[in-house]
Amino acid sequence: MWKSFNTGDKVLEGDTIRYRLGSTHPLSSLDKIFDVIKTEQHYFEIVERNGQVCCDEEDRRIIKYMDVGYHINLEIWSGKEPYLRETKNEQMGNRR
């Protein structure tokens, strides 16, 4: 299940996150799933999940905690099992 990643929340290496609707990032980022590969006190680093890379370079980003909730809207996967892509019907049901 996806839950909002709010100001003050922290991530751990291996967490799965995605951009949420309303984020200032391009719409193309909304369909991508990212894994947290590094965490520090003030920032964390994410990389696009394997198997979704369309180019030769991987999509790697550094996100400052102070931007989360203000400039960047994220969601974090909170399920016990590894992330499984939701079907279109499940996605539409969650947005009502």
mmCIF file as gemmi writes it, N, C-alpha and C atoms, coordinates in Angstrom:
data_model
loop_
_atom_site.group_PDB
_atom_site.id
_atom_site.type_symbol
_atom_site.label_atom_id
_atom_site.label_alt_id
_atom_site.label_comp_id
_atom_site.label_asym_id
_atom_site.label_entity_id
_atom_site.label_seq_id
_atom_site.pdbx_PDB_ins_code
_atom_site.Cartn_x
_atom_site.Cartn_y
_atom_site.Cartn_z
_atom_site.occupancy
_atom_site.B_iso_or_equiv
_atom_site.pdbx_formal_charge
_atom_site.auth_seq_id
_atom_site.auth_asym_id
_atom_site.pdbx_PDB_model_num
ATOM 1 N N . MET Axp A 1 ? 0.843 -1.164 0 1 0 ? 1 A 1
ATOM 2 C CA . MET Axp A 1 ? 0 0 0 1 0 ? 1 A 1
ATOM 3 C C . MET Axp A 1 ? 0.899 1.242 0 1 0 ? 1 A 1
ATOM 4 N N . TRP Axp A 2 ? 0.533 2.214 -0.815 1 0 ? 2 A 1
ATOM 5 C CA . TRP Axp A 2 ? 1.271 3.469 -0.875 1 0 ? 2 A 1
ATOM 6 C C . TRP Axp A 2 ? 0.743 4.415 0.2 1 0 ? 2 A 1
ATOM 7 N N . LYS Axp A 3 ? 1.654 5.111 0.889 1 0 ? 3 A 1
ATOM 8 C CA . LYS Axp A 3 ? 1.236 6.124 1.854 1 0 ? 3 A 1
ATOM 9 C C . LYS Axp A 3 ? 2.057 7.389 1.607 1 0 ? 3 A 1
ATOM 10 N N . SER Axp A 4 ? 1.503 8.512 1.996 1 0 ? 4 A 1
ATOM 11 C CA . SER Axp A 4 ? 2.174 9.791 1.785 1 0 ? 4 A 1
ATOM 12 C C . SER Axp A 4 ? 3.463 9.855 2.582 1 0 ? 4 A 1
ATOM 13 N N . PHE Axp A 5 ? 4.477 10.415 1.961 1 0 ? 5 A 1
ATOM 14 C CA . PHE Axp A 5 ? 5.762 10.652 2.608 1 0 ? 5 A 1
ATOM 15 C C . PHE Axp A 5 ? 5.758 12.121 3.011 1 0 ? 5 A 1
ATOM 16 N N . ASN Axp A 6 ? 5.654 12.383 4.295 1 0 ? 6 A 1
ATOM 17 C CA . ASN Axp A 6 ? 5.438 13.739 4.802 1 0 ? 6 A 1
ATOM 18 C C . ASN Axp A 6 ? 6.707 14.378 5.332 1 0 ? 6 A 1
ATOM 19 N N . THR Axp A 7 ? 6.643 15.67 5.533 1 0 ? 7 A 1
ATOM 20 C CA . THR Axp A 7 ? 7.747 16.414 6.122 1 0 ? 7 A 1
ATOM 21 C C . THR Axp A 7 ? 8.109 15.796 7.469 1 0 ? 7 A 1
ATOM 22 N N . GLY Axp A 8 ? 9.379 15.558 7.694 1 0 ? 8 A 1
ATOM 23 C CA . GLY Axp A 8 ? 9.845 14.964 8.947 1 0 ? 8 A 1
ATOM 24 C C . GLY Axp A 8 ? 9.996 13.463 8.889 1 0 ? 8 A 1
ATOM 25 N N . ASP Axp A 9 ? 9.392 12.794 7.897 1 0 ? 9 A 1
ATOM 26 C CA . ASP Axp A 9 ? 9.56 11.354 7.743 1 0 ? 9 A 1
ATOM 27 C C . ASP Axp A 9 ? 10.966 11.06 7.223 1 0 ? 9 A 1
ATOM 28 N N . LYS Axp A 10 ? 11.463 9.895 7.532 1 0 ? 10 A 1
ATOM 29 C CA . LYS Axp A 10 ? 12.779 9.46 7.054 1 0 ? 10 A 1
ATOM 30 C C . LYS Axp A 10 ? 12.625 8.176 6.258 1 0 ? 10 A 1
ATOM 31 N N . VAL Axp A 11 ? 13.559 7.913 5.358 1 0 ? 11 A 1
ATOM 32 C CA . VAL Axp A 11 ? 13.57 6.678 4.58 1 0 ? 11 A 1
ATOM 33 C C . VAL Axp A 11 ? 14.766 5.838 4.988 1 0 ? 11 A 1
ATOM 34 N N . LEU Axp A 12 ? 14.715 4.575 4.622 1 0 ? 12 A 1
ATOM 35 C CA . LEU Axp A 12 ? 15.815 3.645 4.851 1 0 ? 12 A 1
ATOM 36 C C . LEU Axp A 12 ? 16.295 3.125 3.508 1 0 ? 12 A 1
ATOM 37 N N . GLU Axp A 13 ? 17.532 2.697 3.453 1 0 ? 13 A 1
ATOM 38 C CA . GLU Axp A 13 ? 18.037 2.091 2.228 1 0 ? 13 A 1
ATOM 39 C C . GLU Axp A 13 ? 17.157 0.887 1.893 1 0 ? 13 A 1
ATOM 40 N N . GLY Axp A 14 ? 16.789 0.775 0.626 1 0 ? 14 A 1
ATOM 41 C CA . GLY Axp A 14 ? 15.941 -0.321 0.183 1 0 ? 14 A 1
ATOM 42 C C . GLY Axp A 14 ? 14.464 0.034 0.121 1 0 ? 14 A 1
ATOM 43 N N . ASP Axp A 15 ? 14.059 1.176 0.692 1 0 ? 15 A 1
ATOM 44 C CA . ASP Axp A 15 ? 12.663 1.601 0.604 1 0 ? 15 A 1
ATOM 45 C C . ASP Axp A 15 ? 12.3 1.886 -0.842 1 0 ? 15 A 1
ATOM 46 N N . THR Axp A 16 ? 11.021 1.757 -1.158 1 0 ? 16 A 1
ATOM 47 C CA . THR Axp A 16 ? 10.502 2.027 -2.494 1 0 ? 16 A 1
ATOM 48 C C . THR Axp A 16 ? 9.632 3.267 -2.432 1 0 ? 16 A 1
ATOM 49 N N . ILE Axp A 17 ? 9.885 4.216 -3.33 1 0 ? 17 A 1
ATOM 50 C CA . ILE Axp A 17 ? 9.106 5.461 -3.349 1 0 ? 17 A 1
ATOM 51 C C . ILE Axp A 17 ? 8.717 5.814 -4.773 1 0 ? 17 A 1
ATOM 52 N N . ARG Axp A 18 ? 7.746 6.705 -4.876 1 0 ? 18 A 1
ATOM 53 C CA . ARG Axp A 18 ? 7.336 7.244 -6.178 1 0 ? 18 A 1
ATOM 54 C C . ARG Axp A 18 ? 6.864 8.677 -5.979 1 0 ? 18 A 1
ATOM 55 N N . TYR Axp A 19 ? 6.838 9.426 -7.076 1 0 ? 19 A 1
ATOM 56 C CA . TYR Axp A 19 ? 6.313 10.785 -7.035 1 0 ? 19 A 1
ATOM 57 C C . TYR Axp A 19 ? 4.797 10.72 -6.989 1 0 ? 19 A 1
ATOM 58 N N . ARG Axp A 20 ? 4.195 11.65 -6.294 1 0 ? 20 A 1
ATOM 59 C CA . ARG Axp A 20 ? 2.755 11.7 -6.125 1 0 ? 20 A 1
ATOM 60 C C . ARG Axp A 20 ? 2.17 12.778 -7.03 1 0 ? 20 A 1
ATOM 61 N N . LEU Axp A 21 ? 0.905 12.612 -7.406 1 0 ? 21 A 1
ATOM 62 C CA . LEU Axp A 21 ? 0.231 13.655 -8.176 1 0 ? 21 A 1
ATOM 63 C C . LEU Axp A 21 ? 0.325 14.975 -7.429 1 0 ? 21 A 1
ATOM 64 N N . GLY Axp A 22 ? 0.5 16.042 -8.156 1 0 ? 22 A 1
ATOM 65 C CA . GLY Axp A 22 ? 0.644 17.354 -7.539 1 0 ? 22 A 1
ATOM 66 C C . GLY Axp A 22 ? 2.098 17.731 -7.335 1 0 ? 22 A 1
ATOM 67 N N . SER Axp A 23 ? 3.005 16.833 -7.633 1 0 ? 23 A 1
ATOM 68 C CA . SER Axp A 23 ? 4.424 17.124 -7.511 1 0 ? 23 A 1
ATOM 69 C C . SER Axp A 23 ? 4.835 18.067 -8.629 1 0 ? 23 A 1
ATOM 70 N N . THR Axp A 24 ? 5.888 18.829 -8.404 1 0 ? 24 A 1
ATOM 71 C CA . THR Axp A 24 ? 6.349 19.783 -9.41 1 0 ? 24 A 1
ATOM 72 C C . THR Axp A 24 ? 7.199 19.125 -10.489 1 0 ? 24 A 1
ATOM 73 N N . HIS Axp A 25 ? 7.457 17.831 -10.368 1 0 ? 25 A 1
ATOM 74 C CA . HIS Axp A 25 ? 8.264 17.127 -11.366 1 0 ? 25 A 1
ATOM 75 C C . HIS Axp A 25 ? 7.413 16.771 -12.58 1 0 ? 25 A 1
ATOM 76 N N . PRO Axp A 26 ? 8.049 16.556 -13.723 1 0 ? 26 A 1
ATOM 77 C CA . PRO Axp A 26 ? 7.31 16.237 -14.948 1 0 ? 26 A 1
ATOM 78 C C . PRO Axp A 26 ? 6.423 15.004 -14.768 1 0 ? 26 A 1
ATOM 79 N N . LEU Axp A 27 ? 5.341 14.971 -15.532 1 0 ? 27 A 1
ATOM 80 C CA . LEU Axp A 27 ? 4.414 13.843 -15.441 1 0 ? 27 A 1
ATOM 81 C C . LEU Axp A 27 ? 5.084 12.512 -15.747 1 0 ? 27 A 1
ATOM 82 N N . SER Axp A 28 ? 6.152 12.515 -16.535 1 0 ? 28 A 1
ATOM 83 C CA . SER Axp A 28 ? 6.847 11.274 -16.858 1 0 ? 28 A 1
ATOM 84 C C . SER Axp A 28 ? 7.43 10.62 -15.609 1 0 ? 28 A 1
ATOM 85 N N . SER Axp A 29 ? 7.714 11.39 -14.565 1 0 ? 29 A 1
ATOM 86 C CA . SER Axp A 29 ? 8.243 10.834 -13.324 1 0 ? 29 A 1
ATOM 87 C C . SER Axp A 29 ? 7.174 10.114 -12.513 1 0 ? 29 A 1
ATOM 88 N N . LEU Axp A 30 ? 5.897 10.409 -12.772 1 0 ? 30 A 1
ATOM 89 C CA . LEU Axp A 30 ? 4.82 9.815 -11.982 1 0 ? 30 A 1
ATOM 90 C C . LEU Axp A 30 ? 4.685 8.32 -12.21 1 0 ? 30 A 1
ATOM 91 N N . ASP Axp A 31 ? 5.104 7.817 -13.363 1 0 ? 31 A 1
ATOM 92 C CA . ASP Axp A 31 ? 4.99 6.398 -13.658 1 0 ? 31 A 1
ATOM 93 C C . ASP Axp A 31 ? 6.213 5.608 -13.231 1 0 ? 31 A 1
ATOM 94 N N . LYS Axp A 32 ? 7.209 6.268 -12.688 1 0 ? 32 A 1
ATOM 95 C CA . LYS Axp A 32 ? 8.453 5.598 -12.32 1 0 ? 32 A 1
ATOM 96 C C . LYS Axp A 32 ? 8.454 5.228 -10.838 1 0 ? 32 A 1
ATOM 97 N N . ILE Axp A 33 ? 9.075 4.11 -10.554 1 0 ? 33 A 1
ATOM 98 C CA . ILE Axp A 33 ? 9.253 3.639 -9.185 1 0 ? 33 A 1
ATOM 99 C C . ILE Axp A 33 ? 10.74 3.725 -8.871 1 0 ? 33 A 1
ATOM 100 N N . PHE Axp A 34 ? 11.07 4.23 -7.677 1 0 ? 34 A 1
ATOM 101 C CA . PHE Axp A 34 ? 12.459 4.437 -7.292 1 0 ? 34 A 1
ATOM 102 C C . PHE Axp A 34 ? 12.783 3.659 -6.03 1 0 ? 34 A 1
ATOM 103 N N . ASP Axp A 35 ? 14.021 3.2 -5.939 1 0 ? 35 A 1
ATOM 104 C CA . ASP Axp A 35 ? 14.536 2.558 -4.739 1 0 ? 35 A 1
ATOM 105 C C . ASP Axp A 35 ? 15.527 3.498 -4.065 1 0 ? 35 A 1
ATOM 106 N N . VAL Axp A 36 ? 15.467 3.566 -2.746 1 0 ? 36 A 1
ATOM 107 C CA . VAL Axp A 36 ? 16.417 4.371 -1.985 1 0 ? 36 A 1
ATOM 108 C C . VAL Axp A 36 ? 17.719 3.593 -1.894 1 0 ? 36 A 1
ATOM 109 N N . ILE Axp A 37 ? 18.823 4.2 -2.349 1 0 ? 37 A 1
ATOM 110 C CA . ILE Axp A 37 ? 20.106 3.494 -2.335 1 0 ? 37 A 1
ATOM 111 C C . ILE Axp A 37 ? 21.091 4.068 -1.328 1 0 ? 37 A 1
ATOM 112 N N . LYS Axp A 38 ? 20.808 5.28 -0.82 1 0 ? 38 A 1
ATOM 113 C CA . LYS Axp A 38 ? 21.716 5.893 0.144 1 0 ? 38 A 1
ATOM 114 C C . LYS Axp A 38 ? 20.935 6.877 0.996 1 0 ? 38 A 1
ATOM 115 N N . THR Axp A 39 ? 21.212 6.889 2.294 1 0 ? 39 A 1
ATOM 116 C CA . THR Axp A 39 ? 20.57 7.856 3.183 1 0 ? 39 A 1
ATOM 117 C C . THR Axp A 39 ? 21.633 8.565 4.002 1 0 ? 39 A 1
ATOM 118 N N . GLU Axp A 40 ? 21.429 9.839 4.193 1 0 ? 40 A 1
ATOM 119 C CA . GLU Axp A 40 ? 22.284 10.67 5.034 1 0 ? 40 A 1
ATOM 120 C C . GLU Axp A 40 ? 21.378 11.48 5.946 1 0 ? 40 A 1
ATOM 121 N N . GLN Axp A 41 ? 21.945 12.312 6.765 1 0 ? 41 A 1
ATOM 122 C CA . GLN Axp A 41 ? 21.149 13.077 7.712 1 0 ? 41 A 1
ATOM 123 C C . GLN Axp A 41 ? 20.207 14.068 7.021 1 0 ? 41 A 1
ATOM 124 N N . HIS Axp A 42 ? 20.681 14.723 5.952 1 0 ? 42 A 1
ATOM 125 C CA . HIS Axp A 42 ? 19.901 15.787 5.328 1 0 ? 42 A 1
ATOM 126 C C . HIS Axp A 42 ? 19.368 15.449 3.939 1 0 ? 42 A 1
ATOM 127 N N . TYR Axp A 43 ? 19.725 14.301 3.397 1 0 ? 43 A 1
ATOM 128 C CA . TYR Axp A 43 ? 19.273 13.944 2.054 1 0 ? 43 A 1
ATOM 129 C C . TYR Axp A 43 ? 19.27 12.437 1.881 1 0 ? 43 A 1
ATOM 130 N N . PHE Axp A 44 ? 18.648 12.002 0.796 1 0 ? 44 A 1
ATOM 131 C CA . PHE Axp A 44 ? 18.723 10.594 0.409 1 0 ? 44 A 1
ATOM 132 C C . PHE Axp A 44 ? 18.825 10.512 -1.104 1 0 ? 44 A 1
ATOM 133 N N . GLU Axp A 45 ? 19.341 9.406 -1.573 1 0 ? 45 A 1
ATOM 134 C CA . GLU Axp A 45 ? 19.575 9.214 -2.998 1 0 ? 45 A 1
ATOM 135 C C . GLU Axp A 45 ? 18.691 8.078 -3.497 1 0 ? 45 A 1
ATOM 136 N N . ILE Axp A 46 ? 18.045 8.312 -4.648 1 0 ? 46 A 1
ATOM 137 C CA . ILE Axp A 46 ? 17.17 7.3 -5.225 1 0 ? 46 A 1
ATOM 138 C C . ILE Axp A 46 ? 17.624 6.981 -6.64 1 0 ? 46 A 1
ATOM 139 N N . VAL Axp A 47 ? 17.278 5.78 -7.084 1 0 ? 47 A 1
ATOM 140 C CA . VAL Axp A 47 ? 17.577 5.358 -8.444 1 0 ? 47 A 1
ATOM 141 C C . VAL Axp A 47 ? 16.341 4.646 -8.971 1 0 ? 47 A 1
ATOM 142 N N . GLU Axp A 48 ? 16.067 4.84 -10.259 1 0 ? 48 A 1
ATOM 143 C CA . GLU Axp A 48 ? 14.911 4.195 -10.85 1 0 ? 48 A 1
ATOM 144 C C . GLU Axp A 48 ? 15.061 2.689 -10.76 1 0 ? 48 A 1
ATOM 145 N N . ARG Axp A 49 ? 13.963 2.031 -10.425 1 0 ? 49 A 1
ATOM 146 C CA . ARG Axp A 49 ? 13.966 0.58 -10.248 1 0 ? 49 A 1
ATOM 147 C C . ARG Axp A 49 ? 14.403 -0.116 -11.535 1 0 ? 49 A 1
ATOM 148 N N . ASN Axp A 50 ? 15.212 -1.155 -11.402 1 0 ? 50 A 1
ATOM 149 C CA . ASN Axp A 50 ? 15.676 -1.939 -12.553 1 0 ? 50 A 1
ATOM 150 C C . ASN Axp A 50 ? 14.498 -2.459 -13.349 1 0 ? 50 A 1
ATOM 151 N N . GLY Axp A 51 ? 14.698 -2.567 -14.652 1 0 ? 51 A 1
ATOM 152 C CA . GLY Axp A 51 ? 13.652 -3.071 -15.516 1 0 ? 51 A 1
ATOM 153 C C . GLY Axp A 51 ? 12.765 -1.981 -16.068 1 0 ? 51 A 1
ATOM 154 N N . GLN Axp A 52 ? 12.86 -0.766 -15.549 1 0 ? 52 A 1
ATOM 155 C CA . GLN Axp A 52 ? 12.067 0.335 -16.053 1 0 ? 52 A 1
ATOM 156 C C . GLN Axp A 52 ? 12.93 1.364 -16.775 1 0 ? 52 A 1
ATOM 157 N N . VAL Axp A 53 ? 14.216 1.147 -16.802 1 0 ? 53 A 1
ATOM 158 C CA . VAL Axp A 53 ? 15.117 2.122 -17.418 1 0 ? 53 A 1
ATOM 159 C C . VAL Axp A 53 ? 14.961 2.045 -18.932 1 0 ? 53 A 1
ATOM 160 N N . CYS Axp A 54 ? 14.675 3.189 -19.558 1 0 ? 54 A 1
ATOM 161 C CA . CYS Axp A 54 ? 14.462 3.211 -20.998 1 0 ? 54 A 1
ATOM 162 C C . CYS Axp A 54 ? 15.709 3.682 -21.748 1 0 ? 54 A 1
ATOM 163 N N . CYS Axp A 55 ? 16.674 4.17 -21.04 1 0 ? 55 A 1
ATOM 164 C CA . CYS Axp A 55 ? 17.866 4.733 -21.67 1 0 ? 55 A 1
ATOM 165 C C . CYS Axp A 55 ? 19.106 4.004 -21.145 1 0 ? 55 A 1
ATOM 166 N N . ASP Axp A 56 ? 20.28 4.404 -21.651 1 0 ? 56 A 1
ATOM 167 C CA . ASP Axp A 56 ? 21.515 3.782 -21.198 1 0 ? 56 A 1
ATOM 168 C C . ASP Axp A 56 ? 21.894 4.225 -19.792 1 0 ? 56 A 1
ATOM 169 N N . GLU Axp A 57 ? 21.515 5.429 -19.406 1 0 ? 57 A 1
ATOM 170 C CA . GLU Axp A 57 ? 21.846 5.947 -18.08 1 0 ? 57 A 1
ATOM 171 C C . GLU Axp A 57 ? 20.7 5.685 -17.118 1 0 ? 57 A 1
ATOM 172 N N . GLU Axp A 58 ? 21.035 5.331 -15.885 1 0 ? 58 A 1
ATOM 173 C CA . GLU Axp A 58 ? 19.978 5.145 -14.9 1 0 ? 58 A 1
ATOM 174 C C . GLU Axp A 58 ? 19.532 6.495 -14.363 1 0 ? 58 A 1
ATOM 175 N N . ASP Axp A 59 ? 18.289 6.564 -13.965 1 0 ? 59 A 1
ATOM 176 C CA . ASP Axp A 59 ? 17.7 7.8 -13.445 1 0 ? 59 A 1
ATOM 177 C C . ASP Axp A 59 ? 18.006 7.866 -11.956 1 0 ? 59 A 1
ATOM 178 N N . ARG Axp A 60 ? 19.003 8.65 -11.585 1 0 ? 60 A 1
ATOM 179 C CA . ARG Axp A 60 ? 19.478 8.776 -10.198 1 0 ? 60 A 1
ATOM 180 C C . ARG Axp A 60 ? 19.234 10.208 -9.734 1 0 ? 60 A 1
ATOM 181 N N . ARG Axp A 61 ? 18.646 10.34 -8.524 1 0 ? 61 A 1
ATOM 182 C CA . ARG Axp A 61 ? 18.323 11.67 -8.015 1 0 ? 61 A 1
ATOM 183 C C . ARG Axp A 61 ? 18.701 11.771 -6.539 1 0 ? 61 A 1
ATOM 184 N N . ILE Axp A 62 ? 19.065 12.974 -6.135 1 0 ? 62 A 1
ATOM 185 C CA . ILE Axp A 62 ? 19.336 13.269 -4.73 1 0 ? 62 A 1
ATOM 186 C C . ILE Axp A 62 ? 18.226 14.19 -4.251 1 0 ? 62 A 1
ATOM 187 N N . ILE Axp A 63 ? 17.584 13.809 -3.143 1 0 ? 63 A 1
ATOM 188 C CA . ILE Axp A 63 ? 16.456 14.565 -2.615 1 0 ? 63 A 1
ATOM 189 C C . ILE Axp A 63 ? 16.782 15.03 -1.207 1 0 ? 63 A 1
ATOM 190 N N . LYS Axp A 64 ? 16.636 16.327 -0.98 1 0 ? 64 A 1
ATOM 191 C CA . LYS Axp A 64 ? 16.846 16.881 0.355 1 0 ? 64 A 1
ATOM 192 C C . LYS Axp A 64 ? 15.566 16.707 1.168 1 0 ? 64 A 1
ATOM 193 N N . TYR Axp A 65 ? 15.707 16.257 2.411 1 0 ? 65 A 1
ATOM 194 C CA . TYR Axp A 65 ? 14.546 16.083 3.275 1 0 ? 65 A 1
ATOM 195 C C . TYR Axp A 65 ? 13.742 17.374 3.415 1 0 ? 65 A 1
ATOM 196 N N . MET Axp A 66 ? 14.43 18.52 3.425 1 0 ? 66 A 1
ATOM 197 C CA . MET Axp A 66 ? 13.73 19.794 3.615 1 0 ? 66 A 1
ATOM 198 C C . MET Axp A 66 ? 12.812 20.136 2.441 1 0 ? 66 A 1
ATOM 199 N N . ASP Axp A 67 ? 13 19.5 1.27 1 0 ? 67 A 1
ATOM 200 C CA . ASP Axp A 67 ? 12.137 19.744 0.113 1 0 ? 67 A 1
ATOM 201 C C . ASP Axp A 67 ? 10.876 18.886 0.127 1 0 ? 67 A 1
ATOM 202 N N . VAL Axp A 68 ? 10.897 17.774 0.857 1 0 ? 68 A 1
ATOM 203 C CA . VAL Axp A 68 ? 9.762 16.846 0.869 1 0 ? 68 A 1
ATOM 204 C C . VAL Axp A 68 ? 8.58 17.515 1.559 1 0 ? 68 A 1
ATOM 205 N N . GLY Axp A 69 ? 7.458 17.514 0.875 1 0 ? 69 A 1
ATOM 206 C CA . GLY Axp A 69 ? 6.249 18.125 1.415 1 0 ? 69 A 1
ATOM 207 C C . GLY Axp A 69 ? 6.085 19.578 1.02 1 0 ? 69 A 1
ATOM 208 N N . TYR Axp A 70 ? 7.175 20.226 0.648 1 0 ? 70 A 1
ATOM 209 C CA . TYR Axp A 70 ? 7.121 21.625 0.229 1 0 ? 70 A 1
ATOM 210 C C . TYR Axp A 70 ? 7.251 21.749 -1.284 1 0 ? 70 A 1
ATOM 211 N N . HIS Axp A 71 ? 8.306 21.147 -1.843 1 0 ? 71 A 1
ATOM 212 C CA . HIS Axp A 71 ? 8.564 21.231 -3.281 1 0 ? 71 A 1
ATOM 213 C C . HIS Axp A 71 ? 8.384 19.886 -3.975 1 0 ? 71 A 1
ATOM 214 N N . ILE Axp A 72 ? 8.461 18.816 -3.219 1 0 ? 72 A 1
ATOM 215 C CA . ILE Axp A 72 ? 8.393 17.467 -3.773 1 0 ? 72 A 1
ATOM 216 C C . ILE Axp A 72 ? 7.352 16.677 -2.996 1 0 ? 72 A 1
ATOM 217 N N . ASN Axp A 73 ? 6.428 16.043 -3.721 1 0 ? 73 A 1
ATOM 218 C CA . ASN Axp A 73 ? 5.423 15.187 -3.097 1 0 ? 73 A 1
ATOM 219 C C . ASN Axp A 73 ? 5.744 13.74 -3.438 1 0 ? 73 A 1
ATOM 220 N N . LEU Axp A 74 ? 5.96 12.934 -2.419 1 0 ? 74 A 1
ATOM 221 C CA . LEU Axp A 74 ? 6.331 11.543 -2.603 1 0 ? 74 A 1
ATOM 222 C C . LEU Axp A 74 ? 5.39 10.616 -1.859 1 0 ? 74 A 1
ATOM 223 N N . GLU Axp A 75 ? 5.394 9.355 -2.273 1 0 ? 75 A 1
ATOM 224 C CA . GLU Axp A 75 ? 4.702 8.292 -1.558 1 0 ? 75 A 1
ATOM 225 C C . GLU Axp A 75 ? 5.705 7.179 -1.32 1 0 ? 75 A 1
ATOM 226 N N . ILE Axp A 76 ? 5.535 6.459 -0.224 1 0 ? 76 A 1
ATOM 227 C CA . ILE Axp A 76 ? 6.436 5.367 0.124 1 0 ? 76 A 1
ATOM 228 C C . ILE Axp A 76 ? 5.627 4.085 0.215 1 0 ? 76 A 1
ATOM 229 N N . TRP Axp A 77 ? 6.21 2.989 -0.251 1 0 ? 77 A 1
ATOM 230 C CA . TRP Axp A 77 ? 5.553 1.682 -0.211 1 0 ? 77 A 1
ATOM 231 C C . TRP Axp A 77 ? 5.665 1.138 1.204 1 0 ? 77 A 1
ATOM 232 N N . SER Axp A 78 ? 4.521 0.827 1.813 1 0 ? 78 A 1
ATOM 233 C CA . SER Axp A 78 ? 4.527 0.374 3.202 1 0 ? 78 A 1
ATOM 234 C C . SER Axp A 78 ? 4.12 -1.083 3.352 1 0 ? 78 A 1
ATOM 235 N N . GLY Axp A 79 ? 3.964 -1.786 2.249 1 0 ? 79 A 1
ATOM 236 C CA . GLY Axp A 79 ? 3.569 -3.188 2.307 1 0 ? 79 A 1
ATOM 237 C C . GLY Axp A 79 ? 4.7 -4.08 2.784 1 0 ? 79 A 1
ATOM 238 N N . LYS Axp A 80 ? 4.345 -5.25 3.238 1 0 ? 80 A 1
ATOM 239 C CA . LYS Axp A 80 ? 5.346 -6.19 3.717 1 0 ? 80 A 1
ATOM 240 C C . LYS Axp A 80 ? 6.045 -6.896 2.576 1 0 ? 80 A 1
ATOM 241 N N . GLU Axp A 81 ? 5.33 -7.087 1.471 1 0 ? 81 A 1
ATOM 242 C CA . GLU Axp A 81 ? 5.915 -7.748 0.315 1 0 ? 81 A 1
ATOM 243 C C . GLU Axp A 81 ? 6.561 -6.699 -0.584 1 0 ? 81 A 1
ATOM 244 N N . PRO Axp A 82 ? 7.451 -7.115 -1.442 1 0 ? 82 A 1
ATOM 245 C CA . PRO Axp A 82 ? 8.027 -6.145 -2.39 1 0 ? 82 A 1
ATOM 246 C C . PRO Axp A 82 ? 6.929 -5.507 -3.224 1 0 ? 82 A 1
ATOM 247 N N . TYR Axp A 83 ? 7.183 -4.294 -3.678 1 0 ? 83 A 1
ATOM 248 C CA . TYR Axp A 83 ? 6.202 -3.545 -4.451 1 0 ? 83 A 1
ATOM 249 C C . TYR Axp A 83 ? 5.772 -4.329 -5.678 1 0 ? 83 A 1
ATOM 250 N N . LEU Axp A 84 ? 4.458 -4.383 -5.893 1 0 ? 84 A 1
ATOM 251 C CA . LEU Axp A 84 ? 3.883 -4.955 -7.106 1 0 ? 84 A 1
ATOM 252 C C . LEU Axp A 84 ? 3.051 -3.869 -7.759 1 0 ? 84 A 1
ATOM 253 N N . ARG Axp A 85 ? 3.231 -3.675 -9.054 1 0 ? 85 A 1
ATOM 254 C CA . ARG Axp A 85 ? 2.515 -2.62 -9.768 1 0 ? 85 A 1
ATOM 255 C C . ARG Axp A 85 ? 1.009 -2.856 -9.656 1 0 ? 85 A 1
ATOM 256 N N . GLU Axp A 86 ? 0.27 -1.805 -9.29 1 0 ? 86 A 1
ATOM 257 C CA . GLU Axp A 86 ? -1.176 -1.885 -9.163 1 0 ? 86 A 1
ATOM 258 C C . GLU Axp A 86 ? -1.816 -1.898 -10.537 1 0 ? 86 A 1
ATOM 259 N N . THR Axp A 87 ? -2.966 -2.531 -10.634 1 0 ? 87 A 1
ATOM 260 C CA . THR Axp A 87 ? -3.705 -2.513 -11.889 1 0 ? 87 A 1
ATOM 261 C C . THR Axp A 87 ? -4.378 -1.154 -12.047 1 0 ? 87 A 1
ATOM 262 N N . LYS Axp A 88 ? -4.813 -0.832 -13.255 1 0 ? 88 A 1
ATOM 263 C CA . LYS Axp A 88 ? -5.477 0.449 -13.522 1 0 ? 88 A 1
ATOM 264 C C . LYS Axp A 88 ? -6.715 0.61 -12.641 1 0 ? 88 A 1
ATOM 265 N N . ASN Axp A 89 ? -7.5 -0.455 -12.448 1 0 ? 89 A 1
ATOM 266 C CA . ASN Axp A 89 ? -8.71 -0.372 -11.617 1 0 ? 89 A 1
ATOM 267 C C . ASN Axp A 89 ? -8.363 -0.028 -10.177 1 0 ? 89 A 1
ATOM 268 N N . GLU Axp A 90 ? -7.288 -0.606 -9.631 1 0 ? 90 A 1
ATOM 269 C CA . GLU Axp A 90 ? -6.891 -0.299 -8.255 1 0 ? 90 A 1
ATOM 270 C C . GLU Axp A 90 ? -6.436 1.141 -8.145 1 0 ? 90 A 1
ATOM 271 N N . GLN Axp A 91 ? -5.714 1.635 -9.155 1 0 ? 91 A 1
ATOM 272 C CA . GLN Axp A 91 ? -5.236 3.014 -9.134 1 0 ? 91 A 1
ATOM 273 C C . GLN Axp A 91 ? -6.408 3.985 -9.164 1 0 ? 91 A 1
ATOM 274 N N . MET Axp A 92 ? -7.396 3.726 -9.989 1 0 ? 92 A 1
ATOM 275 C CA . MET Axp A 92 ? -8.548 4.609 -10.099 1 0 ? 92 A 1
ATOM 276 C C . MET Axp A 92 ? -9.351 4.593 -8.811 1 0 ? 92 A 1
ATOM 277 N N . GLY Axp A 93 ? -9.456 3.435 -8.163 1 0 ? 93 A 1
ATOM 278 C CA . GLY Axp A 93 ? -10.184 3.33 -6.904 1 0 ? 93 A 1
ATOM 279 C C . GLY Axp A 93 ? -9.513 4.114 -5.788 1 0 ? 93 A 1
ATOM 280 N N . ASN Axp A 94 ? -8.184 4.209 -5.795 1 0 ? 94 A 1
ATOM 281 C CA . ASN Axp A 94 ? -7.436 4.935 -4.77 1 0 ? 94 A 1
ATOM 282 C C . ASN Axp A 94 ? -7.537 6.436 -4.94 1 0 ? 94 A 1
ATOM 283 N N . ARG Axp A 95 ? -7.896 6.927 -6.095 1 0 ? 95 A 1
ATOM 284 C CA . ARG Axp A 95 ? -7.902 8.372 -6.366 1 0 ? 95 A 1
ATOM 285 C C . ARG Axp A 95 ? -9.27 8.995 -6.138 1 0 ? 95 A 1
ATOM 286 N N . ARG Axp A 96 ? -10.252 8.216 -5.753 1 0 ? 96 A 1
ATOM 287 C CA . ARG Axp A 96 ? -11.596 8.767 -5.537 1 0 ? 96 A 1
ATOM 288 C C . ARG Axp A 96 ? -11.694 9.528 -4.273 1 0 ? 96 A 1
